[in-house]
Amino acid sequence: MYLSRPTGVARFAASSSSSSSASLFPGVDVDTTTKTGALHFEETKERIKKLFDKVELSVSAYDTAWVAMVPSPNSLNQPLFPECINWVLDSQHADGSWGLLHNDQLLMKANLLSTLACVLTLKRWNIGHDHMSKALDFIKSNIASATDENQRSPVGFDIIFPGMIEYAKDLNLNLPLAPTNVDALVRKKELELRRSNSEGGKAYLAYVSEGIGKLQDWDMVMQYQRKNGSLFNSPSTTAAAFMHRNDDGCFDYLRSLLQKFDGSVPTIYPLDIYARLHMVDSLQKFGIARHFKEEIRSVLDETYRCWMQGEENIFLDASTCAMAFRMLRVEGYDVSSDQLTQFSEDIFPNCLGGYLKDFGASLELYKASQIITHPDESVLENINSWTSRFLKHGLSSDSVWSDRTDSVVKQEAVNALEFPYNATLERLISKRAMESYSGDIVRISKSPYACLNFGHQDFLELAVEDFNTLQRIHLKELEELQRWVVENKLDELKFFRLHLGYCYFAAAATLTDPELHDARIAWAQNGVLTTVVDDFYDGGGSEEELDNLIELVEKWDPDGEVGYCSKDVEIVFLALHSTVCEIGRRALVWQGRSVMRNVIDGWLALLKVMRKEAEWSTNKVVPSMGEYMEQAHVSFALGPIILPMLFFVGPKLSEEMIGSCEYQKLYKLMSTAGRLKNDIRSYDRECKEGKLNILSLWMIDGGGNVTKEEAIEAIKGDFERAIRELLGLVLQENTTIPRACKDLFWKLMSIVNLFYMEDDGYTSNRLMNTVKAMFEQPMDLDALLNK
């Protein structure tokens, strides 16, 4: 075997497709507009901004009924909160039920629970007899749903509903239930109580205390009381505790709720931190977060303040804590992963969410666990391990899924597993978010609840309009690039297989802001040119041609004495010269100085390394792994792509910044990670071609004692360490390189990782189909809303 320079990232652009730029995406009309009509973009933005001001929660008939049952401490025959009774009397539905109006027939258990709670309230205070009669008819007609395993079950239903039936007996209320139905429900309750003998089970039994009543260990329950006086932020649990313990904290919590919600209560409160973080997360997934920078910064600043103060509503809820950690760390706030220790595999089952196998919480923990920026964050590694297993098992087995897990959360899990944080593209994620949008914003805890901040239709409308606007911009930019290919005669190079779509897709799917036109064009053009040079030095050119090209770039004079030893050299150099000069002219506007020398030096460094590797190949040299990586991270060809982009994203970059140790470290970590991933994926193909790469060298260095699998595991370890160090440097605040520029190093590494997730980066039909869909298929708002 001999060494041939392993294919670089430039090969993303390689394809067996025709080099004709005219056939890039045939049949696409750049001026095509969506069928959704003219959306009032700014008005939609303003409506969304107003959602940041207030978290809107639906009323819970179930919880309001339990608060209504609380007697006055001064007289057990008088309600402490009569306004709740009035709400119950005023809020019965025409069919006799109470609960959140919803067209999902699988929520019947929740309606039964709410309706029975309201009946008990009215019986307790001996009023509303007509209401009770209609409600009992409803219960009788739908009682079969109480034991229907296909129904979505509220948390604790199997304990609470039978418990309320027993309470009805204490009130001498005759429920129209067959003994067989009651017996089945009681057996399920007994089974549930026997199962709940762990630490997490204790928390669960405390949470459903109203279903246990007089038999409850109220001393144990009060151990879960929070600083706001509540039990689990649950009005129903808190009301039950107050009835048995007459606790001042419980009273203060319930009174504050009624003052805020005017005679009724939600099923969980407060939910403000979670709701606003969820809203930010939704805007980011839909690809429209850039329109709400000030609002998002305000939310994160407040969340960070609460984090630093040890706010219970963050740290006692796994989903909230995980979201807060992920978003804060990604935005550069200093937050420690130590706070997530309570969610490690051996501890999480001891809390309520862990006992309930909360799929949504596990998903949030999985996403948070990927933001590893330090080498010793074992807690994040632990969480990543168990949550990924849990999610994968859940996706492969219906029996594992909680019946409270909706299809949107399931699709999010699929996306999170398929596109981890180090292989995520904004454009792909936003497209999937729109395609999986559900107007159903109902969640289910003890009872169903809705929050407008979770998935308002305005999010989708703005996202669709934004996506289609960007698509039209991208198609015009593709036309511009097609002209550039022809004008520079790149389509005449016989050794070069061009597929412009890949190169531009990488830029368009990553740099989504409309104003980043110059950055996208520079990325795509340099991606194509690195592919040209890659093919040229990997067998497309003779030694004389390779040396000729380097000398031309050194002199940088298309009309000078050097001359061209072939037509191919002339085409390659003139394309490179004209493109770099144009980039220099555009960058002058952005940077206020000439950057030509920086860009030329980047290209010269790449060409010299490629020449060195060509010499190794010719002379059948087998370098050491250290020698190989010193050259190979440069020959991976990200240098000429990343540097020009940085000049077009806003911040001014001085010579000192570009020459800084920080810049060099960012570049080396990014390129090293890409090279390692490339070499793992391309090993089999390159081995058949008689070429060596880092995987081959690992096995050679092992003297025959290292297997392919062992070498791959070692290289994967090096890859993981490189990307963790890169992410840590990108997220570090107050450094030499501006954050907007550092983000590009991570984004470029992410797309490299994505391209090499399943194959060697240029043989994926699935990826090409995704590329075409990004440019050919506008989003149809009506279709998304009516699916």
Backbone hydrogen bonds, N-H to C=O, Kabsch-Sander energy under -0.5 kcal/mol:
donor,donor_aa,acceptor,acceptor_aa,energy
2,Y,690,G,-1.9
9,V,636,F,-1.8
11,R,8,G,-2.1
12,F,9,V,-2.3
13,A,10,A,-1.9
14,A,11,R,-1.2
21,S,19,S,-0.5
23,S,20,S,-1.2
24,L,21,S,-1.5
28,V,25,F,-1.3
29,D,27,G,-0.5
30,V,28,V,-0.7
32,T,29,D,-2.0
37,G,34,T,-0.7
39,L,37,G,-0.8
41,F,39,L,-1.8
44,T,40,H,-2.7
45,K,41,F,-2.3
46,E,42,E,-2.2
47,R,43,E,-2.0
48,I,44,T,-2.1
49,K,45,K,-2.5
50,K,46,E,-1.6
51,L,47,R,-0.8
51,L,48,I,-1.0
52,F,48,I,-0.6
52,F,49,K,-1.2
53,D,50,K,-1.2
54,K,50,K,-0.6
56,E,54,K,-0.7
57,L,55,V,-0.7
58,S,450,A,-2.0
60,S,265,V,-2.9
61,A,59,V,-0.7
64,T,60,S,-2.6
65,A,61,A,-2.2
66,W,62,Y,-1.6
67,V,63,D,-2.2
68,A,64,T,-2.3
69,M,65,A,-1.1
70,V,67,V,-1.2
72,S,75,S,-0.9
72,S,78,Q,-3.4
75,S,72,S,-0.7
78,Q,75,S,-1.8
80,L,70,V,-2.8
81,F,70,V,-0.6
84,C,81,F,-1.6
85,I,81,F,-0.8
86,N,82,P,-2.0
87,W,83,E,-1.7
88,V,84,C,-2.3
89,L,85,I,-2.5
90,D,86,N,-1.7
91,S,87,W,-0.9
91,S,88,V,-0.9
93,H,97,S,-3.3
96,G,93,H,-2.0
105,Q,103,N,-0.8
107,L,104,D,-1.6
108,M,105,Q,-0.9
111,N,107,L,-1.8
112,L,108,M,-2.7
113,L,109,K,-2.3
114,S,110,A,-2.5
115,T,111,N,-2.6
116,L,112,L,-2.5
117,A,113,L,-2.0
118,C,114,S,-2.1
119,V,115,T,-2.2
120,L,116,L,-2.5
121,T,117,A,-1.8
122,L,118,C,-2.4
123,K,119,V,-2.7
124,R,120,L,-2.8
125,W,121,T,-1.6
126,N,122,L,-0.5
126,N,123,K,-0.8
127,I,122,L,-2.1
132,M,128,G,-2.4
133,S,129,H,-2.3
134,K,130,D,-2.1
135,A,131,H,-2.3
136,L,132,M,-2.8
137,D,133,S,-1.7
138,F,134,K,-1.8
139,I,135,A,-2.4
140,K,136,L,-2.6
141,S,137,D,-2.2
142,N,138,F,-1.3
143,I,139,I,-0.9
145,S,142,N,-1.7
146,A,143,I,-1.7
147,T,144,A,-1.1
148,D,145,S,-1.2
149,E,147,T,-0.7
151,Q,148,D,-1.4
152,R,106,L,-2.4
153,S,151,Q,-0.5
155,V,445,S,-3.1
157,F,154,P,-1.9
159,I,156,G,-1.5
160,I,156,G,-3.3
161,F,157,F,-2.2
163,G,159,I,-1.6
164,M,160,I,-2.4
165,I,161,F,-1.7
166,E,162,P,-2.0
167,Y,163,G,-1.8
168,A,164,M,-2.2
169,K,165,I,-1.4
170,D,166,E,-1.5
171,L,167,Y,-1.5
172,N,169,K,-1.7
173,L,168,A,-3.0
174,N,172,N,-0.6
175,L,173,L,-0.8
177,L,175,L,-2.5
181,N,178,A,-0.6
182,V,178,A,-2.0
183,D,179,P,-3.0
184,A,180,T,-2.1
185,L,181,N,-2.0
186,V,182,V,-2.6
187,R,183,D,-2.3
188,K,184,A,-1.7
189,K,185,L,-1.9
190,E,186,V,-2.5
191,L,187,R,-2.3
192,E,188,K,-2.3
193,L,189,K,-2.5
194,R,190,E,-2.1
195,R,191,L,-1.8
196,S,192,E,-1.0
197,N,195,R,-1.6
202,K,198,S,-2.1
203,A,199,E,-1.7
204,Y,200,G,-2.1
205,L,201,G,-2.7
206,A,202,K,-2.2
207,Y,203,A,-2.1
208,V,204,Y,-1.6
209,S,206,A,-1.3
211,G,208,V,-2.0
212,I,209,S,-1.8
213,G,209,S,-2.4
215,L,212,I,-1.5
216,Q,213,G,-1.8
218,W,216,Q,-1.2
221,V,217,D,-1.9
222,M,218,W,-2.2
223,Q,219,D,-0.5
223,Q,220,M,-1.0
224,Y,221,V,-2.1
225,Q,222,M,-1.4
226,R,230,S,-2.9
229,G,226,R,-2.2
231,L,234,S,-0.5
232,F,224,Y,-0.8
232,F,230,S,-0.6
234,S,231,L,-2.0
238,T,234,S,-2.4
239,A,235,P,-2.6
240,A,236,S,-2.2
241,A,237,T,-2.2
242,F,238,T,-2.4
243,M,239,A,-2.1
244,H,240,A,-1.2
245,R,241,A,-2.5
246,N,242,F,-2.5
251,F,247,D,-2.0
252,D,248,D,-2.7
253,Y,249,G,-2.1
254,L,250,C,-2.4
255,R,251,F,-2.9
256,S,252,D,-2.2
257,L,253,Y,-1.7
258,L,254,L,-2.1
259,Q,255,R,-1.9
260,K,256,S,-1.5
261,F,257,L,-2.9
262,D,258,L,-1.1
263,G,258,L,-1.0
269,Y,233,N,-2.3
275,A,271,L,-2.9
276,R,272,D,-2.4
277,L,273,I,-2.2
278,H,274,Y,-2.8
279,M,275,A,-2.0
280,V,276,R,-2.3
281,D,277,L,-2.7
282,S,278,H,-2.4
283,L,279,M,-2.4
284,Q,280,V,-2.2
285,K,281,D,-2.5
286,F,282,S,-2.5
287,G,284,Q,-1.0
288,I,283,L,-2.3
289,A,283,L,-0.7
291,H,288,I,-1.5
292,F,289,A,-2.3
293,K,290,R,-0.7
296,I,292,F,-2.6
297,R,293,K,-2.5
298,S,294,E,-2.1
299,V,295,E,-2.1
300,L,296,I,-2.5
301,D,297,R,-2.5
302,E,298,S,-2.1
303,T,299,V,-2.4
304,Y,300,L,-2.6
305,R,301,D,-2.1
306,C,302,E,-2.3
307,W,303,T,-2.5
308,M,304,Y,-2.7
309,Q,305,R,-1.4
310,G,307,W,-1.4
311,E,306,C,-2.7
314,I,311,E,-1.6
315,F,311,E,-1.9
316,L,312,E,-2.7
317,D,314,I,-1.0
321,C,314,I,-0.6
321,C,317,D,-2.6
322,A,318,A,-2.6
323,M,319,S,-2.5
324,A,320,T,-2.7
325,F,321,C,-2.6
326,R,322,A,-2.5
327,M,323,M,-2.8
328,L,324,A,-2.5
329,R,325,F,-2.6
330,V,326,R,-2.3
331,E,327,M,-1.6
332,G,329,R,-1.7
333,Y,328,L,-2.6
335,V,333,Y,-1.2
339,Q,336,S,-1.1
340,L,337,S,-2.1
341,T,338,D,-1.7
343,F,340,L,-2.2
344,S,341,T,-2.1
347,I,344,S,-1.2
348,F,344,S,-2.9
350,N,347,I,-2.4
351,C,348,F,-2.0
354,G,348,F,-0.6
355,Y,351,C,-2.5
356,L,352,L,-2.2
357,K,354,G,-1.0
358,D,353,G,-2.3
359,F,357,K,-0.6
362,S,358,D,-2.1
363,L,359,F,-2.3
364,E,360,G,-2.1
365,L,361,A,-2.4
366,Y,362,S,-2.2
367,K,363,L,-2.2
368,A,364,E,-2.3
369,S,365,L,-2.2
370,Q,366,Y,-0.5
370,Q,367,K,-0.9
371,I,368,A,-1.8
372,I,370,Q,-1.7
373,T,371,I,-0.6
377,E,374,H,-1.1
378,S,376,D,-1.7
380,L,377,E,-0.6
381,E,377,E,-1.4
382,N,378,S,-2.6
383,I,379,V,-2.3
384,N,380,L,-2.7
385,S,381,E,-2.0
386,W,382,N,-2.2
387,T,383,I,-2.5
388,S,384,N,-1.8
389,R,385,S,-1.6
390,F,386,W,-2.3
391,L,387,T,-2.9
392,K,388,S,-2.3
393,H,389,R,-2.5
394,G,390,F,-2.2
395,L,391,L,-2.2
396,S,392,K,-1.2
397,S,393,H,-0.8
400,V,397,S,-1.4
401,W,397,S,-0.7
401,W,398,D,-0.7
405,T,402,S,-1.9
406,D,404,R,-0.6
410,K,406,D,-1.8
411,Q,407,S,-2.4
412,E,408,V,-2.2
413,A,409,V,-2.0
414,V,410,K,-2.1
415,N,411,Q,-2.5
416,A,412,E,-2.8
417,L,413,A,-2.2
418,E,414,V,-2.3
419,F,415,N,-3.1
423,A,420,P,-2.5
424,T,421,Y,-0.7
427,R,509,A,-1.8
429,I,425,L,-2.3
430,S,426,E,-2.6
431,K,427,R,-1.8
432,R,428,L,-2.3
433,A,429,I,-2.4
434,M,430,S,-2.1
435,E,431,K,-2.1
436,S,432,R,-1.9
437,Y,434,M,-1.2
441,I,439,G,-0.9
443,R,449,Y,-3.3
445,S,447,S,-1.7
449,Y,443,R,-2.7
451,C,441,I,-0.9
452,L,56,E,-1.0
454,F,451,C,-2.0
455,G,451,C,-0.5
456,H,452,L,-0.6
459,F,456,H,-1.6
460,L,456,H,-0.8
461,E,457,Q,-2.4
462,L,458,D,-2.5
463,A,459,F,-2.4
464,V,460,L,-2.8
465,E,461,E,-2.1
466,D,462,L,-2.6
467,F,463,A,-2.9
468,N,464,V,-2.5
469,T,465,E,-2.1
470,L,466,D,-2.5
471,Q,467,F,-2.3
472,R,468,N,-1.9
473,I,469,T,-1.8
474,H,470,L,-2.9
475,L,471,Q,-2.3
476,K,472,R,-1.7
477,E,473,I,-2.1
478,L,474,H,-2.3
479,E,475,L,-1.8
480,E,476,K,-2.0
481,L,477,E,-2.1
482,Q,478,L,-2.5
483,R,479,E,-2.1
484,W,480,E,-1.8
485,V,481,L,-2.2
486,V,482,Q,-1.8
487,E,483,R,-3.1
488,N,484,W,-1.7
489,K,486,V,-1.7
490,L,485,V,-1.9
491,D,485,V,-0.7
492,E,489,K,-1.6
493,L,490,L,-1.3
494,K,492,E,-0.6
496,F,493,L,-0.8
497,R,495,F,-0.5
498,L,496,F,-0.7
499,H,13,A,-0.6
502,Y,499,H,-0.9
503,C,499,H,-1.0
504,Y,500,L,-2.6
505,F,501,G,-2.9
506,A,502,Y,-2.2
507,A,503,C,-1.1
508,A,504,Y,-3.3
509,A,505,F,-2.8
510,T,507,A,-0.8
511,L,507,A,-3.3
512,T,510,T,-1.0
516,L,513,D,-1.9
517,H,514,P,-0.6
520,R,516,L,-2.4
521,I,517,H,-2.6
522,A,518,D,-2.4
523,W,519,A,-2.4
524,A,520,R,-2.6
525,Q,521,I,-2.8
526,N,522,A,-2.5
527,G,523,W,-2.2
528,V,524,A,-2.3
529,L,525,Q,-2.5
530,T,526,N,-2.5
531,T,527,G,-1.4
532,V,528,V,-2.2
533,V,529,L,-2.7
534,D,530,T,-2.5
535,D,531,T,-2.5
536,F,532,V,-2.4
537,Y,533,V,-2.6
538,D,534,D,-0.9
539,G,536,F,-0.6
540,G,535,D,-1.9
541,G,536,F,-1.9
546,L,542,S,-2.4
547,D,543,E,-2.4
548,N,544,E,-2.2
549,L,545,E,-2.3
550,I,546,L,-1.7
551,E,547,D,-2.3
552,L,548,N,-2.2
553,V,549,L,-2.1
554,E,550,I,-2.3
555,K,551,E,-2.3
556,W,552,L,-2.7
557,D,552,L,-0.6
560,G,557,D,-1.6
570,E,566,S,-1.8
571,I,567,K,-2.5
572,V,568,D,-2.7
573,F,569,V,-2.9
574,L,570,E,-2.6
575,A,571,I,-2.2
576,L,572,V,-2.2
577,H,573,F,-3.4
578,S,574,L,-2.7
579,T,575,A,-2.0
580,V,576,L,-2.5
581,C,577,H,-2.4
582,E,578,S,-2.1
583,I,579,T,-2.5
584,G,580,V,-2.5
585,R,581,C,-2.2
586,R,582,E,-2.4
587,A,583,I,-2.9
588,L,584,G,-1.5
589,V,585,R,-0.8
589,V,586,R,-0.8
590,W,586,R,-1.2
591,Q,587,A,-3.5
592,G,588,L,-2.0
599,V,595,V,-2.0
600,I,596,M,-2.8
601,D,597,R,-2.5
602,G,598,N,-1.6
603,W,599,V,-1.8
604,L,600,I,-2.6
605,A,601,D,-2.3
606,L,602,G,-1.6
607,L,603,W,-2.6
608,K,604,L,-2.2
609,V,605,A,-1.8
610,M,606,L,-2.6
611,R,607,L,-2.2
612,K,608,K,-2.0
613,E,609,V,-2.3
614,A,610,M,-2.0
615,E,611,R,-1.9
616,W,612,K,-2.0
617,S,613,E,-2.2
618,T,614,A,-2.4
619,N,615,E,-2.6
620,K,617,S,-0.9
621,V,616,W,-2.6
628,Y,624,S,-2.7
629,M,625,M,-2.6
630,E,626,G,-1.9
631,Q,627,E,-1.3
631,Q,628,Y,-0.5
632,A,628,Y,-3.6
633,H,629,M,-2.0
634,V,631,Q,-0.8
635,S,631,Q,-2.4
636,F,632,A,-0.9
637,A,634,V,-2.0
641,I,638,L,-0.7
642,I,638,L,-2.9
643,L,639,G,-1.8
645,M,641,I,-1.1
646,L,642,I,-1.8
647,F,643,L,-0.9
647,F,644,P,-0.8
648,F,645,M,-2.2
649,V,646,L,-0.9
654,S,652,K,-0.6
658,I,654,S,-2.0
659,G,655,E,-2.0
660,S,657,M,-1.2
664,Q,660,S,-2.0
665,K,661,C,-2.3
666,L,662,E,-2.6
667,Y,663,Y,-2.6
668,K,664,Q,-2.5
669,L,665,K,-2.7
670,M,666,L,-2.2
671,S,667,Y,-2.5
672,T,668,K,-2.7
673,A,669,L,-2.4
674,G,670,M,-2.0
675,R,671,S,-2.7
676,L,672,T,-2.6
677,K,673,A,-2.2
678,N,674,G,-2.6
679,D,675,R,-2.6
680,I,676,L,-1.7
681,R,677,K,-2.0
682,S,678,N,-2.4
683,Y,679,D,-0.5
683,Y,680,I,-0.7
686,E,682,S,-2.7
687,C,683,Y,-3.0
688,K,684,D,-1.8
689,E,685,R,-1.2
690,G,687,C,-1.3
691,K,686,E,-3.2
697,L,693,N,-2.6
698,W,694,I,-2.1
699,M,695,L,-1.7
700,I,696,S,-2.4
701,D,697,L,-3.0
702,G,698,W,-1.3
703,G,700,I,-1.8
704,G,699,M,-1.4
705,N,702,G,-1.6
707,T,705,N,-0.5
711,A,707,T,-2.5
712,I,708,K,-2.5
713,E,709,E,-2.1
714,A,710,E,-2.0
715,I,711,A,-2.6
716,K,712,I,-2.8
717,G,713,E,-1.8
718,D,714,A,-1.8
719,F,715,I,-2.6
720,E,716,K,-2.7
721,R,717,G,-2.2
722,A,718,D,-2.2
723,I,719,F,-2.5
724,R,720,E,-2.1
725,E,721,R,-2.1
726,L,722,A,-2.4
727,L,723,I,-2.7
728,G,724,R,-2.5
729,L,725,E,-2.0
730,V,726,L,-2.5
731,L,727,L,-2.6
732,Q,728,G,-0.8
741,C,738,P,-0.8
742,K,738,P,-2.3
743,D,739,R,-2.6
744,L,740,A,-0.5
744,L,741,C,-0.9
745,F,741,C,-0.8
745,F,742,K,-0.7
746,W,742,K,-1.3
747,K,743,D,-2.7
748,L,744,L,-2.6
749,M,745,F,-2.0
750,S,746,W,-2.5
751,I,747,K,-2.0
752,V,748,L,-1.8
753,N,749,M,-2.6
754,L,750,S,-2.5
755,F,751,I,-2.4
756,Y,752,V,-1.5
757,M,754,L,-1.6
761,G,755,F,-0.6
765,N,763,T,-0.8
768,M,764,S,-1.6
769,N,765,N,-2.4
770,T,766,R,-1.8
771,V,767,L,-2.3
772,K,768,M,-2.4
773,A,769,N,-2.2
774,M,770,T,-1.9
775,F,771,V,-1.1
775,F,772,K,-0.6
776,E,772,K,-3.0
777,Q,773,A,-1.5
781,L,779,M,-0.7
784,L,780,D,-2.2
785,L,781,L,-2.3
786,N,782,D,-1.7
787,K,783,A,-0.6
